[in-house]
Amino acid sequence: QINHIEKKYRLSNELATALYNENKVRLFEKLYELTKIGSSVIANTLTNTWNSLNPEVELSAQHFLDLFKALKKGKFSKEAIQQVLEGWLKNLNKDLDSIIKDLGLGKISRGDLEKIIDKIVAGNIKLIQERKEAAIQPLMGDVMKEVRGRADGKLIIEILRKKLGYGK
């Protein structure tokens, strides 16, 4: 069954095995079928991310479905999944939108993200001159610290590459 999960959902052996060993294959398949979010995002959340939280309670399948539907709608970025789960575990009776709002994780607009990136680029001219394209990674780290899960990493890289003249 592990090989089937690996092939069908294009998961690593590690993730497929974890889903199987933790008896989460059916939940995974249902969430994937209902949301069509990336299979590795769902599998990673149900196994590695969830286990790292060391929860004393279990979230229901509905909690996870709501989480992935909100992610798909762009209410927060995948980088913020762990923060959202942590917030929810602290207050299980709260609705997801309130958790996202309380954590300050609502996605920021592209315009606001570009302003943040402009500020960070302006403050790191020497680094950019010295490291050229290799400066993107440390700049990415600075942007991620600033936006704290409110912007998708791929978009940040795309904007940084464009602003530094390495865009496609």
N, C-alpha and C positions, 0 to 999 in steps of 0.2 A: 504493500500500500504506500510506503514511503516513496518508492520510485515513481508510482503513479502521480502522487502529489507534486513531486519535483518536476516531472515532465509537463503535466497539465497546466500548472500555474507558474512554471519557470522559476522555481524557488531553489535556493541552495540546498544541499543535502542536510546541512546543519539546521536550517529553518524547518524543512519538511520533517525531519526527525524530531525536533522539539515539539512541533504541532502534534505529531503522532504520540509521542511519549507523554505529553501533558493532556491527552484526550481532548484536543481542541480542533480536530480536523473538521468536524461537522459545523462548529461555530464559524471557523474560518471560511468554509465553503459558502455558508449562508450569507455571511457578511460580504464576501466577494461578489456573489450573485446579485445581491441587493444594491450594492454601491458601485461596483466596478472601479473601486480605488485600486491602486497598484497592489498586486498580490504580496510583494515583499513588505510593503508598509503595514498591511493588515497582519501578516504573519509575525513580523518583528514586534508590533505592538502587543499582540496576544501572548508572545513568549518573552523575549528579552526585556522589552520596556516594562511590561506588567510585572515580571519577576524581580526587576531591579527596584520596584516600589515596595516589595515585601509587604503586600497588603494583608490586613487582618480580616478584611471582608472581601467578598467577591462582587464584582459588578455584574449586572444581568446582561443577557444578550442584547436587550433593548438599549442599555447604556452604550454598549459598543456600537450598535447600529446608529444611534443618535450622534455619537462621536464622529463616525466616518461620514455620515451624511453632511454634518456641519463642515468637516474638512473638505468634502467635495464641493460644497457651496462656497468655499473660500472664506469661511468665517475666521479661520486661523490657519497657520501654515503647519506642515507636517513636523517641522522642527519644534513645535510647541505641544505636541501630543502628550509628552510626559508631564509637562506643567498642568495641562488640562486634567489629566487623570489624577494627579496629586491633589488639585483643587477639588475635584469631585469626590475623592475619597474622604476629604475633610468635611464635606457637607453633602451627603448622598441625596438629601431631599431637595436640593437646589436644582433648578433647571439649567441645562447646558449653556444657554445664552447668558444667564447671570454669571455663571462661573467664568466664561470667556471675558465678559465685561469686567468682573472683579479683578481678574488677573491682568487686565490691560492688554489683552492679546488680539483685539480686533485688528484685522489686517489694515495696513496703512496704504494710502494711495501711491501710485507710481510717482506722482509729482512730489509728494512728501519724501518718498524714498530717495529720489534723485537729489533733493536738497540735502538730505543727510549725507549721501555719498559725496556730493560736491564739497561739503564742509570737511569731511574726513580726507578727501583727496588734497584739498588746499592745505591741510595741516601736515601733510606727509610728502611734500614735494621732494625733499632730499632723498627719502626712501625710494620714491618712484624713479628719480634720476639715477640712483645707484643700482637698483635692482631691476629696472625696466619691467618686463612682463612678470617677473618673479615677485614683484611687489603686490600682485593681485591677492595672493593668499593672506598675507598679514592684513591688508586692507579689508579683505572679506571678514576676517576675524573681528576687526574693529566695528564694521557695519553690523555684524551679527550681535555683538554686545549691545550696540545702541538700539537695535530694533527688537531684540528679545523675542524672536518667534513670530513677529507680526508681518514678516515678509518672507517669501520663498527664496531659498538659497540660489536656485537657478536664475531667478530674476536679478538678484544682487550681482551675481557673476556677470550676467549679460550686460547690465548697466555699467559695471566697473570696466569691463573690456572695452565697451564703446567709449566711455569717457577717457580712457587711457590710450585710445587709438589702436587697440588690439581686437576690435570687434570684427565680426564676420560680415 
